[in-house]
């Protein structure tokens, strides 16, 4: 696969804007973090539902209350994961998430029975799949923000290191896999994603682990733990990319959306993160609980 300089330029310019927006959301304070991942949540859900409609047109027949209700149910689930130590006494975000999810879980089936002309169990399964695939994963991301590894904290400015390490690991892995695969890639990795090569996949993972581990070492952090997180991110992130590629192939589309020139939509950009986050959460829960 030859290195396309025009494609690389487009991807790089849009990635710079993307990184700036992500950096502000990740590093300003916890509320900017919640806002950022709320936007990601809604964007991923919109594209997920569009893909499912293309895969199975019957999903288009669901009532709008179901379509939007399940998205907000997922958002409330995400908010439920906000830890108590990051909430003020006046505003309990996790309580809002709990009661919002509980109310929607009670109301949505009633609305479905009263308003929907065609009730199909498989449509409910598609929506439940989205709750697990997108909402629960982003909820885990919100949870690991508070775990006791912080690189900087002063006033309202707080950088949660674990989400930053996870996201950086995936970005480094994706970028290096693209570059290494473009330069020396010859062996196809999977028929699901023909452009991926074993050389690029292995090169991206190795460089991500080495980069994250080295930075952690010089910052006097536990470079072994950070290296393990980078390893999980590289492996699970690649699986997440393949899973989303399979969805796109079934839907017969090239990109899930058009959020970023050269990068596609929300799911194209966050497919690896969505898949890797639950595994990183499990590792962190074992280490820090």
C-alpha positions as CSV (number, residue, x, y, z in Angstrom):
1,X,0.0,0.0,0.0
2,X,1.7,3.2,-1.2
3,X,1.9,6.2,1.0
4,X,-0.6,8.8,-0.3
5,X,0.7,12.2,0.6
6,X,-2.5,14.1,-0.2
7,X,-4.5,11.7,2.0
8,X,-1.9,12.0,4.7
9,X,-2.1,15.8,4.5
10,X,-5.9,15.9,4.8
11,X,-5.8,13.5,7.7
12,X,-3.1,15.5,9.4
13,X,-4.9,18.9,9.1
14,X,-8.2,17.6,10.3
15,X,-6.5,15.6,13.1
16,X,-4.9,18.8,14.4
17,X,-8.3,20.5,14.8
18,X,-9.6,17.3,16.3
19,X,-6.7,17.1,18.8
20,X,-7.3,20.7,19.9
21,X,-11.0,20.1,20.6
22,X,-10.2,16.8,22.4
23,X,-7.4,18.4,24.4
24,X,-9.8,21.2,25.7
25,X,-12.4,18.7,26.6
26,X,-10.0,16.3,28.3
27,X,-7.9,18.8,30.2
28,X,-10.0,21.8,31.1
29,X,-12.1,20.3,33.9
30,X,-14.4,17.4,34.6
31,X,-17.5,19.2,33.2
32,X,-15.7,19.8,29.9
33,X,-14.8,16.1,30.0
34,X,-18.5,15.2,30.5
35,X,-19.6,17.6,27.7
36,X,-17.0,16.2,25.3
37,X,-18.0,12.6,25.9
38,X,-21.7,13.5,25.8
39,X,-21.2,14.9,22.3
40,X,-19.2,11.7,21.3
41,X,-22.0,9.6,22.8
42,X,-24.8,11.3,20.8
43,X,-22.7,11.3,17.6
44,X,-21.8,7.6,17.8
45,X,-25.4,6.7,18.5
46,X,-26.7,8.7,15.5
47,X,-24.3,6.9,13.2
48,X,-24.9,3.5,14.8
49,X,-28.6,3.8,14.2
50,X,-27.9,4.8,10.6
51,X,-25.8,1.8,10.1
52,X,-28.4,-0.5,11.6
53,X,-31.1,0.9,9.3
54,X,-28.8,0.1,6.3
55,X,-28.1,-3.4,7.6
56,X,-31.8,-4.1,8.5
57,X,-34.3,-1.6,7.0
58,X,-36.9,-2.9,9.5
59,X,-35.1,-0.9,12.2
60,X,-36.3,2.3,10.4
61,X,-39.9,1.4,11.5
62,X,-39.2,2.0,15.2
63,X,-41.1,4.8,16.7
64,X,-39.2,8.1,17.2
65,X,-39.8,7.8,20.9
66,X,-37.8,4.5,20.8
67,X,-35.1,6.0,18.5
68,X,-34.4,9.0,20.7
69,X,-35.4,7.5,24.0
70,X,-32.8,4.8,23.8
71,X,-30.1,7.4,23.1
72,X,-31.0,9.4,26.1
73,X,-31.3,6.2,28.2
74,X,-27.7,5.5,27.2
75,X,-26.7,9.1,28.1
76,X,-28.2,8.7,31.6
77,X,-26.4,5.4,32.0
78,X,-23.2,7.3,31.1
79,X,-23.9,9.9,33.7
80,X,-24.6,7.3,36.3
81,X,-20.9,6.4,36.2
82,X,-19.8,9.8,37.5
83,X,-18.1,9.1,40.8
84,X,-19.3,10.8,44.0
85,X,-16.0,12.5,44.7
86,X,-16.3,14.6,41.5
87,X,-19.7,16.0,42.3
88,X,-20.8,18.9,44.3
89,X,-23.3,18.5,47.2
90,X,-25.8,20.6,45.2
91,X,-25.6,18.5,42.1
92,X,-25.4,14.7,42.0
93,X,-24.8,13.9,38.4
94,X,-24.9,10.1,39.0
95,X,-28.3,10.5,40.8
96,X,-29.6,12.4,37.7
97,X,-28.3,9.5,35.6
98,X,-29.9,6.9,37.9
99,X,-33.3,8.4,38.0
100,X,-33.3,9.4,34.3
101,X,-32.4,5.8,33.3
102,X,-35.0,4.4,35.7
103,X,-37.8,6.6,34.3
104,X,-36.9,5.8,30.7
105,X,-36.7,2.1,31.4
106,X,-40.3,2.4,32.8
107,X,-41.7,4.7,30.1
108,X,-40.1,3.4,26.9
109,X,-41.8,-0.1,26.9
110,X,-45.2,1.6,27.5
111,X,-44.7,4.1,24.7
112,X,-43.6,1.2,22.4
113,X,-46.7,-0.8,23.2
114,X,-49.1,2.2,22.8
115,X,-47.6,3.9,19.7
116,X,-45.7,1.3,17.7
117,X,-47.5,-0.5,15.0
118,X,-44.8,-3.0,14.4
119,X,-43.0,-4.3,17.5
120,X,-40.1,-6.6,16.6
121,X,-37.9,-8.1,19.3
122,X,-34.8,-7.8,17.0
123,X,-35.2,-4.0,17.0
124,X,-35.0,-4.0,20.8
125,X,-31.9,-6.2,20.5
126,X,-30.3,-3.7,18.1
127,X,-31.0,-0.9,20.7
128,X,-29.7,-3.0,23.6
129,X,-26.6,-3.7,21.5
130,X,-26.0,0.0,21.1
131,X,-26.4,0.5,24.9
132,X,-23.6,-2.0,25.5
133,X,-21.4,-1.1,22.6
134,X,-21.6,2.7,23.0
135,X,-23.2,3.9,26.3
136,X,-21.7,1.4,28.7
137,X,-18.3,1.8,27.2
138,X,-18.4,5.6,27.5
139,X,-19.7,5.2,31.0
140,X,-16.5,3.2,31.9
141,X,-14.5,6.0,30.4
142,X,-16.2,8.5,32.7
143,X,-15.5,6.1,35.6
144,X,-11.7,5.7,35.1
145,X,-11.3,9.5,35.0
146,X,-11.5,9.6,38.8
147,X,-9.0,6.8,39.5
148,X,-6.0,7.8,41.6
149,X,-3.5,8.6,38.9
150,X,-3.4,12.3,38.0
151,X,-0.7,14.1,36.1
152,X,-1.7,17.6,37.0
153,X,-4.3,19.3,39.2
154,X,-4.6,23.0,40.1
155,X,-7.9,24.8,40.9
156,X,-10.5,23.7,38.3
157,X,-7.9,22.4,35.9
158,X,-7.6,18.6,36.2
159,X,-6.1,16.2,33.8
160,X,-7.2,12.6,34.4
161,X,-4.2,10.6,33.2
162,X,-5.9,7.3,32.6
163,X,-8.3,8.5,29.8
164,X,-5.4,10.5,28.4
165,X,-3.1,7.4,28.3
166,X,-5.8,5.3,26.7
167,X,-6.7,7.8,24.0
168,X,-3.0,8.7,23.3
169,X,-2.2,4.9,23.0
170,X,-4.9,4.4,20.5
171,X,-3.9,7.5,18.5
172,X,-0.3,6.5,18.4
173,X,-1.2,2.9,17.5
174,X,-3.5,4.1,14.7
175,X,-1.1,6.6,13.3
176,X,1.9,4.4,13.4
177,X,0.0,1.4,12.0
178,X,-1.1,3.6,9.0
179,X,2.5,4.9,8.4
180,X,4.3,1.6,8.9
181,X,1.6,-0.3,6.9
182,X,1.9,2.3,4.1
183,X,5.7,2.0,3.9
184,X,6.3,-1.7,4.4
185,X,3.0,-3.4,4.7
186,X,2.5,-6.4,2.4
187,X,0.6,-9.1,4.3
188,X,-3.2,-8.5,4.6
189,X,-4.3,-8.6,8.2
190,X,-8.0,-9.4,7.7
191,X,-10.5,-9.6,4.8
192,X,-12.8,-7.4,6.9
193,X,-10.4,-4.5,6.5
194,X,-8.2,-5.1,3.4
195,X,-6.0,-2.1,3.8
196,X,-4.7,-3.3,7.2
197,X,-1.5,-5.3,7.1
198,X,0.2,-7.5,9.7
199,X,3.3,-5.3,9.4
200,X,1.4,-2.1,10.1
201,X,-0.7,-3.6,12.9
202,X,2.4,-5.0,14.7
203,X,4.4,-1.8,14.1
204,X,1.7,0.4,15.4
205,X,1.3,-1.7,18.6
206,X,5.0,-1.9,19.3
207,X,5.6,1.8,18.8
208,X,2.5,2.7,20.9
209,X,3.7,0.6,23.8
210,X,7.3,1.9,23.6
211,X,6.2,5.5,23.3
212,X,3.7,5.4,26.2
213,X,6.1,3.4,28.4
214,X,9.0,5.8,27.7
215,X,6.9,8.9,28.4
216,X,5.5,7.4,31.7
217,X,9.1,6.5,32.7
218,X,10.4,10.1,32.3
219,X,7.3,11.4,34.1
220,X,8.1,9.1,37.0
221,X,4.9,7.2,36.6
222,X,4.4,3.4,36.8
223,X,5.6,2.7,33.2
224,X,4.7,-1.0,33.5
225,X,1.1,-0.2,34.2
226,X,1.0,2.4,31.5
227,X,2.6,0.0,29.1
228,X,0.0,-2.6,29.9
229,X,-2.8,-0.1,29.2
230,X,-1.1,0.8,25.9
231,X,-1.0,-3.0,25.1
232,X,-4.7,-3.4,25.9
233,X,-5.5,-0.3,23.9
234,X,-3.5,-1.6,20.8
235,X,-5.0,-5.1,20.8
236,X,-8.6,-4.3,21.8
237,X,-8.6,-1.1,19.7
238,X,-7.6,-3.1,16.6
239,X,-10.5,-5.5,17.3
240,X,-12.8,-2.5,17.7
241,X,-11.7,-1.1,14.3
242,X,-12.4,-4.5,12.7
243,X,-15.8,-4.7,14.4
244,X,-16.9,-1.3,13.1
245,X,-15.4,-2.2,9.6
246,X,-17.6,-5.3,9.7
247,X,-20.7,-3.1,10.4
248,X,-19.8,-0.7,7.6
249,X,-19.3,-3.6,5.2
250,X,-22.7,-5.1,6.2
251,X,-24.2,-1.6,5.7
252,X,-22.3,-1.2,2.4
253,X,-20.8,2.2,3.3
254,X,-17.3,3.5,3.3
255,X,-17.5,5.7,6.4
256,X,-20.0,5.8,9.3
257,X,-20.3,9.6,8.9
258,X,-18.4,12.7,7.7
259,X,-17.4,14.4,11.0
260,X,-13.7,14.6,10.0
261,X,-12.3,14.9,6.4
262,X,-10.1,11.9,5.8
263,X,-11.2,10.2,9.0
264,X,-14.9,9.7,8.6
265,X,-17.5,9.9,11.3
266,X,-17.7,9.5,15.1
267,X,-17.7,5.7,15.0
268,X,-14.8,5.8,12.5
269,X,-12.8,8.0,14.9
270,X,-13.8,6.3,18.2
271,X,-14.4,2.7,17.3
272,X,-11.1,1.6,18.8
273,X,-11.7,3.7,22.0
274,X,-15.2,2.3,22.5
275,X,-13.9,-1.3,22.2
276,X,-10.8,-0.8,24.3
277,X,-12.3,1.1,27.2
278,X,-14.1,-1.8,28.9
279,X,-10.9,-3.9,29.0
280,X,-8.9,-1.0,30.3
281,X,-11.6,-0.4,32.9
282,X,-11.4,-4.0,34.0
283,X,-7.6,-3.8,34.3
284,X,-7.9,-0.6,36.3
285,X,-10.6,-2.0,38.5
286,X,-8.3,-4.9,39.4
287,X,-5.3,-2.7,40.0
288,X,-6.9,0.2,41.9
289,X,-9.8,-1.4,43.7
